[in-house]
């Protein structure tokens, strides 16, 4: 069974991503509505995969990923899919997989499968 974390400040987006992942994978899914809550989750539990919004309160998506990769937590090796309605602002941030809103769920599911087999 996989552990996933879905992070987005928009409840509708969190629910859509959560439903798509639950349909495809045997998994437990936690949700967070901002980067700080997500980081606190990452300190307590390992997630095989995280979907992370770029524009969020407290820590944006890139700040969250940098904190996860550089600070003490359980998720340094987690797969991360970044979702953004502002793809032009995030295209210079390294080796993250980015999806522009609006997105197709089958694309996120496909890349989730890819990251889970790496």
N, C-alpha and C positions, 0 to 999 in steps of 0.2 A: 504494500500500500504506500502510495506517495503522500508527501506533505507539501501543500502549496500555500503560498501567501499571495493574495490579491490586494493590491494597494492602489486606491484611487479615491479622490475626494468627491466623486460623483457616484451616488448610490446605484443609479441605473447601470452604469458601466460596471461596477463591482458585481452586480447581480448577473449581468449578461455573461461576463467572463467566467464567473463561478459556475453558472449553469452549463456552459459549454465544456468546461473542464470536467465537471461531474459526470456528464454524459459519456465522455471518452475514456476516463481513467478511474480506476479504483483509488480513491484519494480522500484525504482529510483536507479541508480548505479553511484557513483563517482569513479574515478580511481586516484591513486597516484603512482608515479614511485620511491619514496623513503620514508624512515621512517619519515623524518622531514615534508614533505608535508602531509603525512597521519596524523601526530599528529596535524598539523594546521587545517586540515579538522575536526578532532575529537573535537577541541576546539569550532567549530562553529555549528556543526550539530550532532544529535544523529543518530547512525547507529545500526540497529537491528543486523547486522552481518557484520564482516570484515573478508576477506581472506588476510592473511599477509605472504609475503615471508620472509624467514629467512635471507638470505644474500642480503643486500641492502646497498646503500650508506647512510651516515649521521647517521642513527639509524638502526641497524639491527632489525629483527623481534622481538626478545626477549626484546631488549631495548625499542622498540616502545610499546610493551604490558606493560612493567613495567611503562613507562611514562604515558600511558593511565590509568592504575590502580592506580597510585600514585599521579598524578598531576591534577590540575583543568581542567576539560573538560566535555563534555556531554556524553562520551561513557564508563563510568566505568562499566556498566552492559551489554555492548554489547557482543554477542557471537563472538568468535574468532576461526578461522581455520588457523593454521600455515602450510604453504607449504614450503618444503625444499628439495633440492637435496643432502643435507648433514644431513640426519636424525641422524647419529651417533653423531653429535655435539650438538643436541638439545634435547636429550631424558631425560635430568635431569632438565627440566625447569617447573615443576609443572603441573597443570591441564589443559594444552592446548590440543586441538585436533590437531594432526600432520598428514600430508599427505606427502609422499615422492614422489618427481618428478622422473620419469613421473608418472602421476596419472590418474585415470579414473574419468571423470566428474560425472558419476552417483553416485560415492562414495561421492564426495564433495556435490552434491545436497542432497543426503540422510542425511548426517551429518548436512547440513544447515537446513533441515526440523526438525531434532532432536533438534538443538539449538534454533530454533525459537519457539518450543513448550514448552521449559523449563520454 
